[in-house]
Amino acid sequence: MGRRSFRGFALLAALACGWALAGCSEPDGYEVFVRRDAARDGVYVYSLPLTDTTAAYDFWFYSRVDSRPVENLQLNVQWLAPSGNGFSETVYMRRVDPRGSRELYRSGMVPAEAGDWQLSVRPVGVDAGFQGLGVVCKRQDGTR
């Protein structure tokens, strides 16, 4: 009986160590949805911890509307680096519908600086049926 208890304890200890180590590692992705009523004057703001400048990241936007679909939703996007440098661009989501839509925004983006980046997005021409906007950030497996 003592030997069986020791094996069980050893297995439990090994699992606990594995969970602890996994908990200390940096997650490979983030997903944040901001509801319409939480947007700042129609701007959806996200803080993204892009801490690995040797990794590439993929980004998606996702959204949902109450009733009628929205075609070619214009998104004015602004990135702000940890140093304060930034750039902006305009992109489009092809379609946002009541079931929800997710669309790839950028693939393989490598941050020029490590740290917390701010992503601000203003959807143009949305009505009260627009539920909000989410962003998914996922670090690609491996490095660039």
C-alpha positions in Angstrom: 0.0 0.0 0.0 2.8 2.4 0.8 4.3 2.0 -2.7 1.0 2.7 -4.4 0.4 5.8 -2.3 3.9 7.1 -3.1 3.3 6.6 -6.9 0.0 8.4 -6.6 1.7 11.2 -4.7 4.6 11.4 -7.2 2.1 11.6 -10.1 0.1 14.3 -8.4 3.3 16.3 -7.6 4.4 16.0 -11.3 1.1 17.2 -12.5 1.1 20.1 -10.1 4.6 21.1 -11.2 3.5 21.0 -14.9 0.5 23.2 -14.2 2.7 25.6 -12.3 5.2 25.9 -15.1 2.5 26.3 -17.7 1.0 29.0 -15.6 4.3 30.9 -15.6 4.7 30.9 -19.3 3.3 33.7 -21.5 0.0 32.9 -23.2 0.2 32.6 -26.9 -3.0 34.6 -27.5 -5.4 37.2 -26.3 -9.0 37.8 -27.1 -10.9 40.9 -26.0 -14.4 42.1 -26.9 -15.5 45.6 -26.1 -19.3 46.2 -26.1 -20.7 49.2 -27.9 -21.6 51.0 -24.6 -18.0 50.6 -23.3 -16.4 52.2 -26.4 -14.8 55.7 -25.9 -16.8 58.1 -28.1 -17.2 55.3 -30.7 -13.5 54.2 -30.5 -12.7 50.7 -29.3 -9.3 50.6 -27.5 -7.3 47.5 -26.7 -4.0 47.1 -24.9 -2.0 44.2 -26.4 1.1 42.9 -24.7 3.4 42.2 -27.6 6.5 41.3 -25.6 8.3 39.0 -28.1 10.0 40.9 -31.0 11.3 37.6 -32.5 7.7 36.2 -32.9 5.1 36.9 -35.5 1.5 37.7 -34.5 -1.8 37.2 -36.2 -4.8 39.5 -35.6 -8.5 39.2 -36.3 -11.5 41.5 -35.8 -14.8 40.1 -34.8 -18.2 41.7 -34.3 -22.0 41.1 -34.4 -25.1 43.1 -35.3 -28.7 42.8 -34.0 -30.5 42.4 -37.2 -29.5 43.4 -40.7 -26.0 42.5 -41.9 -23.5 45.3 -42.5 -21.4 45.1 -45.7 -17.9 46.5 -46.1 -17.6 47.9 -42.6 -14.9 50.6 -42.6 -12.5 50.5 -39.6 -10.1 53.3 -39.0 -7.3 51.6 -37.2 -4.5 53.3 -35.2 -1.5 51.6 -33.5 0.5 53.2 -30.8 3.9 51.6 -29.8 5.2 51.6 -26.2 7.6 54.4 -27.3 4.7 56.6 -28.4 5.3 56.1 -32.2 2.3 55.2 -34.2 0.7 54.6 -37.5 -2.9 54.5 -38.8 -4.7 52.8 -41.7 -8.2 52.1 -42.9 -9.4 48.5 -43.4 -12.7 46.9 -44.1 -14.6 43.9 -42.7 -16.4 42.3 -45.6 -19.6 41.4 -43.7 -20.8 41.6 -40.1 -24.0 39.6 -39.5 -26.3 38.7 -36.5 -24.5 35.3 -36.0 -21.2 37.1 -35.6 -18.3 37.6 -38.0 -14.6 37.1 -37.6 -12.1 38.3 -40.2 -8.3 38.2 -40.4 -6.8 41.7 -40.1 -3.1 41.0 -40.2 -1.0 37.9 -40.4 2.7 37.6 -39.5 3.1 41.0 -37.9 6.3 41.4 -36.0 6.4 44.2 -33.4 9.2 46.7 -33.8 9.2 47.2 -30.0 8.5 44.9 -27.1 5.8 46.0 -24.7 2.2 47.0 -24.4 0.9 48.3 -27.7 -2.4 50.3 -27.9 -4.8 49.4 -30.7 -7.6 51.9 -31.3 -10.4 51.2 -33.8 -13.2 53.4 -35.0 -16.0 51.7 -37.0 -17.5 54.1 -39.4 -21.2 54.4 -40.1 -22.5 51.9 -37.6 -26.0 52.2 -36.1 -27.5 51.1 -32.7 -27.6 47.5 -33.9 -23.9 47.2 -33.8 -23.0 45.2 -30.7 -19.3 45.9 -30.3 -15.9 45.0 -31.6 -13.4 42.4 -30.6 -9.8 41.7 -31.4 -8.0 38.4 -31.3 -4.2 38.4 -31.1 -2.4 35.1 -31.5 1.4 34.5 -31.5 2.3 32.1 -34.3 4.0 28.9 -33.3 7.8 29.2 -33.5 9.6 32.3 -34.4 9.7 34.4 -37.6 
